[in-house]
Amino acid sequence: MARQPQAVLKTQLKDFDLFAGVDDAVLDEIAVLSRLRRMPAGQLLMEQGAPGDSVFLVVSGSFISVLWTKDGRELAFRTLNSGAVIGELAVISGGARSLSLYAHTDSTVIELPGPDFLRLIDTHRPIREALLHSMVRMIHDLTRRVHELRTLRVEDRLRAYLLRAALDQGPLVPGMVLEHAHSHAHVGDMIGANREAVTRSLAALRTEGVIDYGRGFIRIIAPEALMADNLQ
């Protein structure tokens, strides 16, 4: 895709925490180096095992990161929404991509070449500090997920997953509908459970009056019932 006008990219870059501490001159510099890409749902953005030569900033839409096992199974790892920074670890380490990434919905990303990204974090302290904070949050998130997998029942892992998905959309409001389709198989991959267990747990939460669901939607009826105090 052709490069977008610098002013358009600059406006979009301002929405990312990674660049919150830099001045307009630096944003102008980044905009010159970047390009905008539009991705239809289902399109591959980056492939597991490929060189890490670019960093991507999610402007709109959502992506699913996928791990392919040696026996060819696809395991959904996490969902990344607008505001996410993708691919920075492979660029920093100089290694290959550890996961594949697919557009879950029609999405838009800003692509920044890896060498330029490395130079920016080396020369601009606010970007470097924001990146460190982002990595710490990532470690905390992974630690929490490991804890959930080892200690919580499937139903409680499902509650935690639904709570995070709802919070990603904004304030918790009774009756809110999760924007993106969450298939039972996809949810199972995300919480470490098989499809049948997810189906049983969803049915149990509906019986409790916590959620309602149908083909392509999940409605949160009682957000407070998803909170940590209700996990066993």
C-alpha positions in Angstrom: 0.0 0.0 0.0 1.2 3.5 -0.8 2.4 5.7 2.0 -0.2 7.9 3.5 0.1 11.6 4.0 2.5 12.4 6.8 -0.2 14.4 8.7 -2.6 11.4 8.7 0.0 9.0 10.1 1.1 11.6 12.7 -2.4 11.9 14.0 -2.7 8.2 14.3 0.6 7.8 16.0 -0.5 10.1 18.8 -3.0 7.5 19.9 -0.3 5.0 21.0 1.1 4.9 24.5 4.5 4.1 23.0 4.8 7.6 21.6 3.0 9.5 24.3 6.1 11.2 25.6 7.6 12.4 22.4 7.3 15.8 20.7 5.8 16.7 17.3 9.2 16.6 15.6 9.8 13.0 16.6 6.3 12.1 15.5 7.0 13.7 12.1 10.1 11.6 11.9 8.2 8.4 12.7 5.5 9.3 10.2 8.0 9.6 7.4 9.4 6.2 8.1 6.0 4.4 8.4 3.2 3.2 6.1 -0.4 2.4 6.7 -1.7 -1.1 5.8 -5.3 -2.3 5.7 -6.0 -5.9 6.4 -9.2 -7.8 5.6 -10.4 -10.3 8.2 -8.5 -13.6 7.9 -5.4 -12.1 6.2 -2.0 -13.1 7.6 0.0 -10.2 8.9 3.1 -12.1 10.0 4.1 -15.8 10.0 5.6 -17.9 12.7 9.3 -18.6 11.9 9.7 -15.6 9.5 12.3 -12.9 10.1 11.3 -10.1 12.5 11.9 -7.2 10.2 9.0 -4.8 11.1 6.9 -3.6 14.0 3.2 -3.1 13.6 0.9 -0.7 15.5 -2.8 -1.6 15.5 -4.8 1.4 14.5 -8.2 -0.3 14.3 -9.7 -3.8 14.4 -8.2 -6.8 16.1 -5.7 -9.6 15.5 -5.4 -13.2 16.9 -1.9 -14.5 17.5 -1.6 -18.2 16.7 1.0 -20.9 17.6 1.4 -23.8 15.2 2.4 -27.0 16.9 4.7 -29.6 15.4 1.8 -31.8 14.6 0.0 -29.0 12.7 -2.5 -27.9 15.3 -3.4 -24.3 15.6 -3.5 -22.8 19.1 -4.9 -19.3 19.6 -2.7 -17.5 22.0 -4.1 -14.0 22.5 -6.2 -11.3 21.0 -4.6 -7.9 20.2 -6.8 -4.8 19.7 -6.4 -1.2 18.7 -3.5 0.4 20.5 -1.4 -2.8 20.5 2.2 -2.9 19.4 3.1 -6.1 17.6 6.4 -7.8 16.5 8.7 -5.7 18.7 10.2 -8.7 20.5 11.5 -10.4 17.3 12.9 -7.1 16.1 14.7 -6.4 19.3 16.1 -10.0 19.6 17.0 -10.4 16.0 15.2 -13.7 16.0 12.3 -15.2 14.1 8.6 -14.6 14.7 7.4 -16.9 17.5 3.8 -16.7 16.5 1.6 -16.1 13.4 -0.8 -13.2 13.4 -4.1 -13.1 11.6 -6.6 -10.2 11.3 -9.7 -11.2 13.3 -11.7 -8.4 11.8 -11.1 -5.9 9.1 -8.1 -4.0 10.5 -5.6 -1.2 9.9 -2.0 -1.2 11.1 1.0 1.1 10.8 4.1 -0.7 9.8 7.5 0.6 11.0 10.7 -1.0 9.6 12.7 -2.9 12.3 16.0 -1.0 11.9 14.2 2.4 12.2 12.4 1.1 15.3 15.6 0.0 17.0 17.2 3.4 16.2 14.2 5.2 17.7 14.3 3.3 21.0 18.1 3.9 21.1 17.9 7.6 20.6 14.6 8.6 22.3 14.3 7.9 26.0 10.5 8.3 26.3 10.0 5.6 23.6 12.5 3.3 25.4 10.8 3.8 28.7 7.3 3.3 27.3 8.5 0.1 25.7 9.9 -1.2 29.0 6.6 -0.5 30.7 4.8 -2.4 27.9 7.0 -5.4 28.4 6.5 -5.4 32.1 2.7 -5.4 31.6 3.1 -8.3 29.1 5.1 -10.3 31.7 2.4 -9.6 34.3 -0.3 -10.7 31.9 1.5 -14.0 31.0 2.1 -14.7 34.7 -1.6 -14.1 35.5 -2.6 -16.5 32.6 -0.3 -19.2 33.9 -1.8 -18.8 37.4 -5.3 -19.1 36.0 -4.4 -22.2 34.0 -2.9 -23.9 37.1 -5.4 -22.9 39.8 -8.8 -22.0 38.3 -11.7 -24.2 37.1 -12.7 -23.9 33.5 -15.8 -21.9 34.4 -13.7 -19.4 36.4 -11.1 -19.1 33.6 -14.0 -18.4 31.3 -15.2 -15.6 33.7 -11.8 -14.1 33.7 -11.6 -14.2 29.9 -15.0 -12.6 29.4 -14.1 -9.9 31.9 -10.9 -9.0 30.0 -12.7 -9.0 26.7 -15.4 -6.7 28.1 -12.8 -4.3 29.7 -11.0 -4.1 26.4 -14.1 -2.5 24.9 -14.5 0.0 27.7 -16.5 0.5 31.0 -18.4 -2.6 32.2 -22.1 -2.0 31.5 -24.9 -4.5 32.1 -26.2 -5.7 28.7 -23.0 -4.9 26.8 -22.3 -7.2 23.8 -18.8 -8.3 23.0 -18.0 -6.8 19.7 -16.1 -9.6 18.0 -17.4 -13.2 17.5 -16.0 -15.5 20.1 -16.4 -19.1 18.9 -16.4 -21.9 21.5 -13.2 -23.3 19.9 -11.5 -20.0 20.0 -12.4 -19.4 23.6 -11.2 -22.9 24.5 -7.8 -22.1 22.9 -7.6 -18.9 24.9 -8.4 -20.4 28.3 -6.8 -23.9 27.9 -10.0 -25.9 27.6 -11.7 -28.1 25.0 -14.8 -26.9 23.1 -17.2 -29.1 25.1 -16.0 -27.7 28.4 -16.4 -24.2 27.1 -20.0 -25.0 26.0 -20.9 -26.4 29.4 -19.4 -23.4 31.2 -21.2 -20.9 29.0 -24.4 -22.7 29.6 -23.8 -22.6 33.4 -23.1 -18.9 33.3 -26.3 -18.3 31.3 -28.3 -20.3 33.8 -26.8 -18.1 36.6 -28.0 -15.0 34.7 -24.4 -13.8 34.2 -24.4 -13.9 30.4 -26.6 -14.6 27.4 -25.2 -15.9 24.1 -26.1 -17.1 20.6 -24.6 -17.4 17.2 -21.9 -14.8 16.9 -22.5 -12.9 20.1 -22.0 -12.9 23.9 -24.0 -10.4 26.1 -22.7 -9.6 29.6 -25.8 -9.3 31.8 -24.2 -9.2 35.2 -20.6 -7.9 34.9 -20.1 -8.0 38.7 -20.4 -11.8 38.6 -17.2 -11.9 36.4 -15.1 -10.2 39.1 -12.3 -11.9 41.0 -14.4 -12.2 44.2 -16.6 -14.7 42.4 -13.8 -17.0 41.3 -13.2 -20.2 43.2 
